[in-house]
């Protein structure tokens, strides 16, 4: 009865407001500390920042700018030429770093103005996608969500008149924000529509200026386990539509260089349960990453474009990597392929050169200037353990197909972010941009990875080195332990300036890379799915026990934090071992597993059945009932709990954390506080305003 999708039930609204008020009053004594932490977080923001310009065919580059004084970004474009009005110096410097000269800057979209409610105030929430320019740069389209429910409305803007198209039939509703223009002119876009469960299920073609009701359906996915997404091939010849579930994928191609009346949607390979594949196109061949033939960590294949639709058995293997290598994504260029993956759990980038006529060329991995093989050992009060240096690398902003330059990104827990131009023929790196907050000295911080004694769970540790001059000897220390462990998602090392205020106070930030995640390949993920979900919780407990046994932390100073499915991880673990933690922080937590997964009308439920199982089946029901956090709350002492909920959340309904805190208060045998903070305007990702998000 707590579920109210319309938000019109006054009794439920009052209940949420009472919970929020109770939380605010309970935390009132910490307001001074909260204000201090917020000031510290904001002090790390730069006064202004600008993104690396993205190059588009037709003589324009597009980029965005942020300001500390403004909640949202502004979006610009400039001409790629020598003669004209100079662009601001920070933009000119970045353009020069990528061998461009830009002039005549134009403001396209100011999200801060878009956020204006028209009455002198601002909207409580804003999320945007785009702006995306048409092929001739006459129009651009952008998508906006004012509710936080990930339902976007697409609008169009005419750059010739510097005005938004205002006709009643212009704006597109109930989309996921995806926008892809045709390859010429500005007549039409392709976009993804969602159903009432917020599942992307349909791809449509929209002719600008016509009613949405007259849009052409390109593909409709009726299987509720599958969601659709769209992109263009790297050479921009094809629209690629992927329909995918957790286990299976099917890809379709639509030739954008052929007259739309003659072009037909073609399936690359009909879906086969348990086989996932991604495709890209280059010079008459489709290059494919797939897990077929039992290759759990994926392999690289290719097939001639003329052969599709094809059967996967006819694909040619180009690279079947060793077991310790996992391949994640693929991007084609005229003379080489770029492949992201993992080697022994660490992210990496591979390049395969394409010989004339195609086929397999030599493969090498990128060795970034910052990479170190190992930092040796970490010393704690009770033991010495092997430690590994942590970093994360990825592809970044590769706009050009015909190029020898690969744009890549490097970051870590202590390195804010570095963008490089990698020259493939010479394997040389050129630094384009180095991000970083104000008043930050990376030499003061250290990040390492150890492995739990039991269950061999990787644990990342981040701390301030000068406060712990002997490694972590001298503990126990206050520690915040987090984890996720779902969908094969990887919690890769990444810089977050908001945790500096914790590190600067001597807190250890720890990440448990539990089973269910993808850090150690497909097998690691499979060990945390279906009827093995409980492995996630045993891993998290093992990580906590390791931190305690090594003297890094202790029960009185160890807190656990979980977000979304990470909330399932933390709450299920705490039900099993509440004695390990002093407090738990739960951000929009997935805690009512049995009830949610039994109801297909709740968004995302059907897709989740291939991840943790369908409790409408007997065996799965009883297994899920054994760990579902809400159902396993019982009479025992629990840590203090601070829980959040978002009223517009379409991924984890607000009623889940509301039910959880209500039952926890009733059954627990201690006097520790249990608080629920409610955001009445945001969705699953929380507040969109960066300052409010820090709060």
C-alpha positions as semicolon CSV with decimal commas, in nm:
position;residue;x (nm);y (nm);z (nm)
1;X;0,000;0,000;0,000
2;X;0,302;0,231;0,031
3;X;0,353;0,235;-0,346
4;X;0,206;0,548;-0,500
5;X;0,332;0,609;-0,853
6;X;0,119;0,923;-0,890
7;X;0,248;1,085;-0,567
8;X;-0,108;1,195;-0,490
9;X;-0,168;0,992;-0,172
10;X;-0,163;1,247;0,109
11;X;-0,115;0,986;0,383
12;X;0,200;0,851;0,220
13;X;0,326;1,200;0,147
14;X;0,281;1,293;0,512
15;X;0,461;0,978;0,621
16;X;0,761;1,064;0,404
17;X;0,764;1,423;0,526
18;X;0,752;1,306;0,889
19;X;1,044;1,072;0,831
20;X;1,247;1,348;0,666
21;X;1,169;1,595;0,943
22;X;1,262;1,338;1,209
23;X;1,594;1,279;1,034
24;X;1,672;1,651;1,010
25;X;1,598;1,705;1,379
26;X;1,805;1,403;1,482
27;X;2,104;1,534;1,285
28;X;2,064;1,898;1,391
29;X;2,355;1,875;1,635
30;X;2,583;1,786;1,343
31;X;2,484;2,087;1,132
32;X;2,803;2,278;1,212
33;X;3,017;1,982;1,104
34;X;2,800;1,934;0,796
35;X;2,852;2,297;0,695
36;X;3,227;2,261;0,748
37;X;3,244;1,949;0,529
38;X;3,038;2,120;0,260
39;X;3,272;2,419;0,258
40;X;3,570;2,188;0,223
41;X;3,410;2,004;-0,069
42;X;3,328;2,328;-0,245
43;X;3,679;2,461;-0,183
44;X;3,814;2,188;-0,412
45;X;3,601;2,310;-0,704
46;X;3,773;2,515;-0,971
47;X;3,635;2,858;-1,047
48;X;3,574;2,741;-1,404
49;X;3,648;2,437;-1,617
50;X;3,616;2,358;-1,985
51;X;3,590;2,027;-2,166
52;X;3,816;1,914;-2,449
53;X;3,652;2,024;-2,778
54;X;3,482;1,745;-2,975
55;X;3,546;1,762;-3,350
56;X;3,250;1,722;-3,586
57;X;3,257;1,698;-3,966
58;X;3,154;2,027;-4,121
59;X;3,405;2,258;-3,956
60;X;3,282;2,287;-3,597
61;X;3,402;2,181;-3,253
62;X;3,167;2,151;-2,954
63;X;3,253;2,178;-2,585
64;X;3,105;2,256;-2,245
65;X;3,203;2,489;-1,963
66;X;3,135;2,470;-1,591
67;X;3,153;2,737;-1,323
68;X;3,182;2,708;-0,947
69;X;2,919;2,979;-0,914
70;X;2,665;2,796;-1,129
71;X;2,483;2,471;-1,066
72;X;2,495;2,343;-1,423
73;X;2,707;2,356;-1,739
74;X;2,684;2,570;-2,051
75;X;2,744;2,432;-2,400
76;X;2,928;2,606;-2,685
77;X;3,058;2,557;-3,034
78;X;3,333;2,727;-3,236
79;X;3,449;2,721;-3,596
80;X;3,759;2,525;-3,693
81;X;3,949;2,787;-3,892
82;X;4,209;3,062;-3,852
83;X;4,022;3,383;-3,929
84;X;3,763;3,515;-3,687
85;X;3,709;3,627;-3,330
86;X;3,941;3,442;-3,091
87;X;3,791;3,200;-2,842
88;X;3,866;3,230;-2,467
89;X;4,224;3,145;-2,373
90;X;4,141;2,822;-2,186
91;X;3,951;2,690;-2,490
92;X;4,230;2,802;-2,725
93;X;4,489;2,616;-2,514
94;X;4,293;2,290;-2,525
95;X;4,229;2,332;-2,897
96;X;4,598;2,384;-2,959
97;X;4,676;2,067;-2,760
98;X;4,472;1,869;-3,013
99;X;4,610;2,064;-3,311
100;X;4,305;2,283;-3,371
101;X;4,254;2,654;-3,412
102;X;3,909;2,776;-3,311
103;X;3,730;3,106;-3,362
104;X;3,383;3,258;-3,325
105;X;3,254;3,096;-3,007
106;X;2,874;3,059;-2,986
107;X;2,666;2,977;-2,679
108;X;2,423;2,700;-2,771
109;X;2,260;2,594;-2,446
110;X;2,289;2,723;-2,090
111;X;2,151;2,459;-1,857
112;X;2,121;2,720;-1,581
113;X;1,872;2,916;-1,792
114;X;1,693;2,594;-1,878
115;X;1,662;2,532;-1,506
116;X;1,482;2,863;-1,456
117;X;1,121;2,796;-1,356
118;X;1,000;3,121;-1,514
119;X;0,897;3,267;-1,179
120;X;1,230;3,391;-1,053
121;X;1,329;3,058;-0,903
122;X;1,485;2,736;-1,018
123;X;1,351;2,390;-1,080
124;X;1,433;2,134;-0,809
125;X;1,586;1,891;-1,059
126;X;1,744;1,896;-1,405
127;X;1,921;1,636;-1,614
128;X;2,012;1,687;-1,979
129;X;2,145;1,488;-2,273
130;X;2,319;1,668;-2,556
131;X;2,318;1,910;-2,728
132;X;2,366;1,699;-3,042
133;X;2,414;1,890;-3,371
134;X;2,261;1,791;-3,702
135;X;2,496;1,690;-3,983
136;X;2,482;2,039;-4,137
137;X;2,499;2,213;-3,795
138;X;2,177;2,404;-3,865
139;X;1,980;2,246;-3,579
140;X;2,075;2,083;-3,254
141;X;1,864;1,861;-3,033
142;X;1,882;1,811;-2,660
143;X;1,685;1,613;-2,402
144;X;1,574;1,727;-2,058
145;X;1,432;1,558;-1,749
146;X;1,283;1,780;-1,477
147;X;1,154;1,497;-1,255
148;X;1,448;1,262;-1,195
149;X;1,263;0,961;-1,334
150;X;1,489;0,928;-1,643
151;X;1,204;1,016;-1,878
152;X;1,338;1,277;-2,118
153;X;1,169;1,525;-2,352
154;X;1,362;1,607;-2,671
155;X;1,362;1,964;-2,804
156;X;1,512;2,123;-3,117
157;X;1,694;2,453;-3,159
158;X;1,761;2,646;-3,480
159;X;2,112;2,797;-3,475
160;X;2,032;3,029;-3,765
161;X;1,769;3,213;-3,561
162;X;1,916;3,130;-3,219
163;X;1,571;3,013;-3,120
164;X;1,405;2,695;-3,004
165;X;1,146;2,541;-3,233
166;X;0,822;2,613;-3,049
167;X;0,550;2,440;-3,245
168;X;0,328;2,211;-3,038
169;X;0,431;1,908;-3,242
170;X;0,808;1,954;-3,204
171;X;0,888;1,820;-2,856
172;X;0,923;1,443;-2,817
173;X;0,802;1,280;-2,496
174;X;0,883;0,959;-2,305
175;X;1,232;0,902;-2,442
176;X;1,552;0,778;-2,276
177;X;1,744;1,085;-2,402
178;X;1,923;0,914;-2,692
179;X;1,953;1,131;-3,005
180;X;2,111;1,034;-3,338
181;X;2,079;1,251;-3,649
182;X;2,069;1,135;-4,006
183;X;2,400;1,158;-4,189
184;X;2,304;1,460;-4,399
185;X;2,096;1,773;-4,352
186;X;1,873;1,823;-4,051
187;X;1,551;1,650;-4,147
188;X;1,526;1,365;-3,897
189;X;1,660;1,195;-3,585
190;X;1,644;0,846;-3,439
191;X;1,558;0,804;-3,071
192;X;1,458;0,543;-2,811
193;X;1,118;0,552;-2,645
194;X;1,037;0,393;-2,311
195;X;0,728;0,216;-2,182
196;X;0,541;0,268;-1,854
197;X;0,810;0,061;-1,679
198;X;1,074;0,304;-1,812
199;X;1,227;0,028;-2,026
200;X;1,374;0,142;-2,355
201;X;1,169;-0,074;-2,587
202;X;1,122;0,107;-2,920
203;X;1,339;0,290;-3,175
204;X;1,164;0,553;-3,381
205;X;1,256;0,790;-3,661
206;X;1,123;1,142;-3,619
207;X;1,101;1,398;-3,899
208;X;1,158;1,740;-3,744
209;X;0,844;1,952;-3,745
210;X;0,597;1,662;-3,765
211;X;0,386;1,521;-3,478
212;X;0,545;1,249;-3,268
213;X;0,240;1,035;-3,340
214;X;0,351;1,012;-3,704
215;X;0,701;0,884;-3,621
216;X;0,819;0,570;-3,800
217;X;0,884;0,263;-3,586
218;X;1,226;0,120;-3,674
219;X;1,226;-0,160;-3,416
220;X;1,004;-0,258;-3,124
221;X;1,125;-0,501;-2,856
222;X;0,832;-0,682;-2,696
223;X;1,028;-0,914;-2,467
224;X;1,029;-0,733;-2,132
225;X;1,362;-0,887;-2,035
226;X;1,530;-0,691;-2,316
227;X;1,605;-0,319;-2,351
228;X;1,716;-0,139;-2,666
229;X;1,992;0,115;-2,718
230;X;2,126;0,297;-3,025
231;X;2,460;0,425;-3,152
232;X;2,637;0,484;-3,483
233;X;2,920;0,272;-3,615
234;X;3,257;0,441;-3,577
235;X;3,264;0,528;-3,948
236;X;2,907;0,664;-3,906
237;X;2,775;0,454;-4,193
238;X;2,533;0,248;-3,984
239;X;2,279;0,300;-3,714
240;X;2,340;0,014;-3,469
241;X;2,047;-0,098;-3,256
242;X;2,122;-0,339;-2,977
243;X;1,850;-0,528;-2,792
244;X;2,003;-0,687;-2,485
245;X;1,916;-0,863;-2,164
246;X;2,156;-0,958;-1,889
247;X;2,240;-1,283;-2,072
248;X;2,174;-1,226;-2,441
249;X;2,211;-0,963;-2,714
250;X;2,105;-0,909;-3,073
251;X;2,233;-0,628;-3,298
252;X;2,068;-0,469;-3,601
253;X;2,213;-0,245;-3,872
254;X;2,045;0,031;-4,071
255;X;2,253;0,181;-4,353
256;X;2,244;0,561;-4,311
257;X;2,431;0,624;-4,637
258;X;2,150;0,465;-4,839
259;X;1,822;0,637;-4,922
260;X;1,598;0,583;-4,621
261;X;1,321;0,439;-4,838
262;X;1,554;0,168;-4,967
263;X;1,750;0,098;-4,648
264;X;1,629;-0,202;-4,449
265;X;1,698;-0,304;-4,092
266;X;1,912;-0,619;-4,087
267;X;1,993;-0,844;-3,791
268;X;2,364;-0,922;-3,766
269;X;2,290;-1,255;-3,599
270;X;1,965;-1,377;-3,449
271;X;1,968;-1,388;-3,071
272;X;2,088;-1,707;-2,908
273;X;2,025;-1,740;-2,535
274;X;2,345;-1,694;-2,337
275;X;2,540;-1,528;-2,621
276;X;2,618;-1,158;-2,599
277;X;2,791;-0,963;-2,873
278;X;2,880;-0,604;-2,970
279;X;2,960;-0,489;-3,323
280;X;3,137;-0,210;-3,511
281;X;3,207;-0,160;-3,882
282;X;3,525;-0,087;-4,074
283;X;3,602;-0,118;-4,445
284;X;3,339;-0,375;-4,532
285;X;3,386;-0,593;-4,224
286;X;3,199;-0,620;-3,895
287;X;3,427;-0,655;-3,596
288;X;3,259;-0,834;-3,307
289;X;3,326;-0,883;-2,936
290;X;3,141;-1,192;-2,818
291;X;3,132;-1,456;-2,545
292;X;3,019;-1,732;-2,782
293;X;3,182;-2,078;-2,782
294;X;3,217;-2,063;-2,406
295;X;3,465;-1,774;-2,420
296;X;3,347;-1,622;-2,093
297;X;3,589;-1,329;-2,105
298;X;3,502;-1,255;-2,469
299;X;3,698;-1,278;-2,792
300;X;3,734;-1,069;-3,106
301;X;3,577;-1,196;-3,428
302;X;3,494;-1,053;-3,769
303;X;3,262;-1,130;-4,057
304;X;3,217;-0,970;-4,400
305;X;2,938;-0,715;-4,415
306;X;2,800;-0,897;-4,718
307;X;2,751;-1,214;-4,511
308;X;2,482;-1,080;-4,278
309;X;2,243;-1,189;-4,155
310;X;2,479;-1,464;-4,046
311;X;2,520;-1,739;-3,790
312;X;2,782;-1,692;-3,521
313;X;2,945;-2,022;-3,613
314;X;3,065;-1,859;-3,936
315;X;3,244;-1,569;-3,765
316;X;3,622;-1,567;-3,799
317;X;3,822;-1,560;-3,474
318;X;4,082;-1,281;-3,473
319;X;4,189;-1,284;-3,110
320;X;4,106;-1,535;-2,838
321;X;4,288;-1,390;-2,535
322;X;4,433;-1,582;-2,244
323;X;4,216;-1,655;-1,940
324;X;4,350;-1,364;-1,734
325;X;4,242;-1,114;-2,003
326;X;3,883;-0,993;-2,034
327;X;3,764;-0,783;-2,332
328;X;3,496;-0,521;-2,266
329;X;3,445;-0,283;-2,558
330;X;3,556;-0,215;-2,914
331;X;3,600;0,092;-3,136
332;X;3,708;0,081;-3,502
333;X;3,936;0,328;-3,676
334;X;4,051;0,335;-4,036
335;X;4,382;0,158;-3,969
336;X;4,343;0,003;-3,622
337;X;4,103;-0,124;-3,356
338;X;4,097;-0,001;-2,996
339;X;3,977;-0,252;-2,737
340;X;3,923;-0,191;-2,367
341;X;3,955;-0,477;-2,125
342;X;4,108;-0,606;-1,806
343;X;4,427;-0,794;-1,734
344;X;4,446;-0,966;-1,396
345;X;4,168;-0,735;-1,278
346;X;4,332;-0,408;-1,388
347;X;4,177;-0,204;-1,668
348;X;4,380;-0,178;-1,987
349;X;4,361;-0,071;-2,352
350;X;4,475;-0,279;-2,648
351;X;4,541;-0,170;-3,006
352;X;4,523;-0,409;-3,302
353;X;4,669;-0,277;-3,627
354;X;4,466;-0,354;-3,939
355;X;4,675;-0,465;-4,235
356;X;4,567;-0,364;-4,583
357;X;4,271;-0,577;-4,682
358;X;4,174;-0,643;-4,321
359;X;4,259;-0,949;-4,116
360;X;4,452;-0,974;-3,794
361;X;4,744;-0,745;-3,730
362;X;4,984;-0,711;-3,435
363;X;4,834;-0,636;-3,094
364;X;4,990;-0,428;-2,819
365;X;4,869;-0,282;-2,491
366;X;4,913;0,082;-2,391
367;X;5,170;0,141;-2,118
368;X;5,077;0,473;-1,962
369;X;5,354;0,694;-1,819
370;X;5,210;0,657;-1,467
371;X;5,190;0,279;-1,460
372;X;5,386;0,094;-1,193
373;X;5,401;-0,283;-1,162
374;X;5,367;-0,294;-0,783
375;X;5,415;-0,083;-0,474
376;X;5,542;-0,381;-0,276
377;X;5,390;-0,430;0,066
378;X;5,155;-0,260;0,305
379;X;5,242;-0,270;0,676
380;X;4,970;-0,294;0,941
381;X;4,986;-0,343;1,317
382;X;4,960;-0,719;1,287
383;X;5,088;-0,826;0,949
384;X;5,252;-0,738;0,620
385;X;5,052;-0,795;0,301
386;X;5,125;-0,767;-0,069
387;X;4,980;-0,450;-0,219
388;X;4,912;-0,350;-0,579
389;X;4,913;0,000;-0,727
390;X;4,568;0,106;-0,852
391;X;4,465;0,295;-1,165
392;X;4,192;0,302;-1,430
393;X;4,222;0,371;-1,804
394;X;3,960;0,423;-2,073
395;X;3,895;0,559;-2,421
396;X;3,796;0,925;-2,428
397;X;3,641;1,149;-2,692
398;X;3,752;0,974;-3,010
399;X;3,551;1,166;-3,267
400;X;3,750;1,097;-3,583
401;X;3,751;0,769;-3,776
402;X;4,038;0,858;-4,010
403;X;4,317;0,927;-3,763
404;X;4,635;0,781;-3,615
405;X;4,562;0,943;-3,279
406;X;4,380;0,760;-3,001
407;X;4,244;0,974;-2,718
408;X;4,271;0,799;-2,382
409;X;4,209;0,880;-2,015
410;X;4,401;0,784;-1,702
411;X;4,286;0,824;-1,342
412;X;4,318;0,665;-1,001
413;X;4,193;0,716;-0,649
414;X;4,459;0,985;-0,602
415;X;4,515;1,112;-0,960
416;X;4,221;1,335;-1,066
417;X;4,241;1,257;-1,437
418;X;4,474;1,294;-1,733
419;X;4,372;1,299;-2,098
420;X;4,631;1,188;-2,351
421;X;4,667;1,177;-2,728
422;X;4,831;0,842;-2,809
423;X;5,007;0,826;-3,146
424;X;4,950;0,468;-3,258
425;X;5,241;0,433;-3,507
426;X;5,505;0,561;-3,262
427;X;5,330;0,463;-2,935
428;X;5,400;0,807;-2,792
429;X;5,177;0,988;-2,539
430;X;5,102;1,359;-2,545
431;X;4,930;1,513;-2,242
432;X;4,624;1,715;-2,351
433;X;4,461;1,802;-2,022
434;X;4,524;1,737;-1,655
435;X;4,220;1,775;-1,434
436;X;4,239;1,836;-1,064
437;X;4,065;2,015;-0,781
438;X;4,193;2,328;-0,616
439;X;4,421;2,299;-0,313
440;X;4,507;1,934;-0,379
441;X;4,845;1,767;-0,341
442;X;4,837;1,406;-0,468
443;X;5,166;1,321;-0,297
444;X;4,983;1,335;0,037
445;X;4,763;1,037;-0,050
446;X;4,815;0,669;-0,117
447;X;4,602;0,395;-0,272
448;X;4,672;0,022;-0,268
449;X;4,493;-0,307;-0,307
450;X;4,518;-0,606;-0,077
451;X;4,334;-0,940;-0,073
452;X;4,118;-1,079;0,206
453;X;4,255;-1,378;0,394
454;X;3,934;-1,569;0,342
455;X;3,769;-1,593;0,000
456;X;4,047;-1,392;-0,174
457;X;3,843;-1,074;-0,216
458;X;4,035;-0,772;-0,355
459;X;4,013;-0,472;-0,121
460;X;4,116;-0,125;-0,235
461;X;4,247;0,106;0,037
462;X;4,281;0,484;0,009
463;X;4,431;0,697;0,285
464;X;4,635;1,005;0,358
465;X;4,999;0,901;0,369
466;X;5,132;1,175;0,597
467;X;4,870;1,088;0,861
468;X;4,979;0,724;0,834
469;X;5,355;0,759;0,784
470;X;5,423;0,390;0,852
471;X;5,174;0,261;0,599
472;X;4,875;0,158;0,809
473;X;5,078;0,065;1,113
474;X;4,940;0,231;1,421
475;X;4,577;0,138;1,364
476;X;4,297;0,072;1,411
477;X;4,161;0,373;1,224
478;X;3,812;0,494;1,136
479;X;3,720;0,314;0,813
480;X;3,441;0,343;0,556
481;X;3,391;0,016;0,366
482;X;3,181;0,008;0,051
483;X;3,100;-0,236;-0,229
484;X;2,853;-0,311;-0,509
485;X;2,883;-0,657;-0,665
486;X;2,612;-0,669;-0,932
487;X;2,564;-0,683;-1,311
488;X;2,934;-0,744;-1,368
489;X;2,992;-0,375;-1,290
490;X;3,347;-0,283;-1,194
491;X;3,431;-0,041;-0,916
492;X;3,741;0,083;-1,089
493;X;3,974;0,332;-0,922
494;X;3,850;0,683;-0,988
495;X;3,909;1,019;-0,828
496;X;3,638;1,168;-0,606
497;X;3,727;1,498;-0,441
498;X;3,435;1,461;-0,202
499;X;3,610;1,188;-0,001
500;X;3,913;1,411;0,063
501;X;3,741;1,554;0,370
502;X;3,733;1,201;0,514
503;X;4,091;1,116;0,418
504;X;4,213;1,446;0,563
505;X;4,065;1,341;0,898
506;X;4,247;1,010;0,900
507;X;3,961;0,796;0,773
508;X;4,050;0,492;0,559
509;X;3,833;0,453;0,248
510;X;3,800;0,086;0,153
511;X;3,630;-0,081;-0,144
512;X;3,547;-0,453;-0,140
513;X;3,542;-0,587;-0,497
514;X;3,303;-0,872;-0,423
515;X;3,173;-1,148;-0,647
516;X;2,894;-1,039;-0,878
517;X;3,115;-0,757;-1,005
518;X;3,331;-0,790;-1,312
519;X;3,672;-0,693;-1,178
520;X;3,817;-1,044;-1,211
521;X;3,632;-1,153;-1,524
522;X;3,315;-1,342;-1,611
523;X;3,362;-1,624;-1,359
524;X;3,388;-1,368;-1,078
525;X;3,056;-1,223;-1,189
526;X;2,887;-1,562;-1,227
527;X;2,985;-1,655;-0,871
528;X;2,757;-1,376;-0,747
529;X;2,445;-1,433;-0,962
530;X;2,130;-1,641;-0,953
531;X;2,158;-1,906;-0,681
532;X;2,502;-1,778;-0,581
533;X;2,402;-1,425;-0,479
534;X;2,489;-1,498;-0,116
535;X;2,855;-1,519;-0,215
536;X;2,848;-1,139;-0,241
537;X;2,760;-1,108;0,126
538;X;3,017;-1,362;0,242
539;X;3,279;-1,168;0,044
540;X;3,181;-0,838;0,204
541;X;3,194;-0,994;0,549
542;X;3,535;-1,143;0,469
543;X;3,660;-0,798;0,366
544;X;3,538;-0,646;0,693
545;X;3,695;-0,927;0,896
546;X;4,025;-0,878;0,711
547;X;4,033;-0,506;0,792
548;X;3,973;-0,590;1,157
549;X;4,214;-0,885;1,181
550;X;4,493;-0,681;1,018
551;X;4,441;-0,402;1,269
552;X;4,345;-0,149;1,004
553;X;4,006;-0,097;1,166
554;X;3,791;-0,229;1,448
555;X;3,422;-0,282;1,508
556;X;3,379;0,045;1,695
557;X;3,519;0,249;1,404
558;X;3,406;0,053;1,096
559;X;3,114;0,185;0,890
560;X;2,963;0,032;0,574
561;X;2,818;0,223;0,280
562;X;2,605;0,082;-0,001
563;X;2,422;0,243;-0,292
564;X;2,134;0,081;-0,486
565;X;2,237;-0,284;-0,532
566;X;2,525;-0,200;-0,301
567;X;2,254;-0,139;-0,043
568;X;2,142;-0,500;-0,089
569;X;2,504;-0,604;-0,032
570;X;2,543;-0,406;0,290
571;X;2,203;-0,479;0,447
572;X;2,216;-0,853;0,376
573;X;2,569;-0,865;0,519
574;X;2,462;-0,673;0,828
575;X;2,172;-0,912;0,886
576;X;2,430;-1,192;0,896
577;X;2,700;-1,007;1,095
578;X;2,567;-0,691;1,259
579;X;2,846;-0,705;1,515
580;X;3,110;-0,606;1,257
581;X;2,989;-0,249;1,200
582;X;2,932;0,064;1,403
583;X;2,712;0,232;1,143
584;X;2,569;0,179;0,795
585;X;2,497;0,437;0,524
586;X;2,241;0,327;0,265
587;X;2,180;0,537;-0,046
588;X;1,853;0,446;-0,227
589;X;1,909;0,082;-0,123
590;X;1,753;-0,222;-0,292
591;X;1,633;-0,402;0,022
592;X;1,295;-0,563;-0,053
593;X;1,419;-0,825;-0,297
594;X;1,140;-1,084;-0,281
595;X;0,848;-0,844;-0,315
596;X;1,008;-0,629;-0,583
597;X;1,131;-0,920;-0,793
598;X;0,789;-1,088;-0,775
599;X;0,611;-0,790;-0,930
600;X;0,677;-0,746;-1,305
601;X;0,492;-0,412;-1,304
602;X;0,780;-0,253;-1,113
603;X;1,039;-0,099;-1,349
604;X;1,345;-0,314;-1,423
605;X;1,205;-0,625;-1,252
606;X;1,185;-0,844;-1,563
607;X;1,538;-0,755;-1,665
608;X;1,661;-0,842;-1,317
609;X;1,532;-1,197;-1,347
610;X;1,841;-1,287;-1,551
611;X;2,065;-1,136;-1,283
612;X;1,937;-1,266;-0,949
613;X;1,651;-1,494;-1,055
614;X;1,272;-1,492;-1,070
615;X;1,110;-1,558;-0,729
616;X;0,790;-1,663;-0,906
617;X;0,983;-1,987;-0,951
618;X;0,990;-2,207;-0,643
619;X;1,364;-2,270;-0,602
620;X;1,453;-1,906;-0,657
621;X;1,181;-1,789;-0,420
622;X;1,312;-1,989;-0,126
623;X;1,674;-1,899;-0,200
624;X;1,594;-1,527;-0,225
625;X;1,388;-1,546;0,090
626;X;1,701;-1,660;0,274
627;X;1,886;-1,332;0,205
628;X;1,629;-1,061;0,116
629;X;1,726;-0,785;0,365
630;X;1,374;-0,675;0,455
631;X;1,253;-1,029;0,512
632;X;1,554;-1,121;0,727
633;X;1,547;-0,835;0,976
634;X;1,524;-0,999;1,317
635;X;1,551;-0,936;1,690
636;X;1,917;-0,852;1,742
637;X;2,141;-0,549;1,787
638;X;2,202;-0,351;1,469
639;X;2,443;-0,068;1,380
640;X;2,316;0,288;1,356
641;X;2,160;0,344;1,013
642;X;2,122;0,648;0,787
643;X;1,909;0,565;0,483
644;X;1,804;0,778;0,185
645;X;1,509;0,755;-0,055
646;X;1,414;0,953;-0,365
647;X;1,045;0,994;-0,440
648;X;1,093;0,996;-0,819
649;X;1,327;0,697;-0,823
650;X;1,222;0,451;-1,095
651;X;1,496;0,197;-1,016
652;X;1,446;0,154;-0,641
653;X;1,101;0,263;-0,527
654;X;1,097;0,497;-0,227
655;X;0,876;0,246;-0,046
656;X;1,165;-0,002;-0,016
657;X;1,384;0,207;0,219
658;X;1,068;0,334;0,391
659;X;0,955;-0,021;0,471
660;X;1,306;-0,118;0,573
661;X;1,355;0,156;0,834
662;X;1,004;0,103;0,973
663;X;1,059;-0,268;1,030
664;X;1,416;-0,225;1,152
665;X;1,300;0,009;1,427
666;X;1,037;-0,244;1,538
667;X;1,255;-0,554;1,557
668;X;1,601;-0,439;1,666
669;X;1,703;-0,474;2,029
670;X;1,940;-0,177;2,059
671;X;1,895;0,198;2,096
672;X;2,097;0,302;1,791
673;X;1,930;0,560;1,566
674;X;1,764;0,463;1,236
675;X;1,703;0,764;1,010
676;X;1,549;0,813;0,666
677;X;1,637;1,119;0,456
678;X;1,394;1,176;0,168
679;X;1,457;1,373;-0,152
680;X;1,116;1,472;-0,288
681;X;1,243;1,590;-0,626
682;X;1,531;1,366;-0,737
683;X;1,555;1,023;-0,890
684;X;1,793;0,732;-0,846
685;X;2,105;0,946;-0,894
686;X;2,011;1,200;-0,628
687;X;2,021;1,578;-0,652
688;X;2,130;1,720;-0,988
689;X;2,256;2,052;-0,850
690;X;2,623;1,985;-0,765
691;X;2,612;2,186;-0,442
692;X;2,297;2,010;-0,322
693;X;2,449;1,678;-0,420
694;X;2,743;1,746;-0,190
695;X;2,500;1,815;0,091
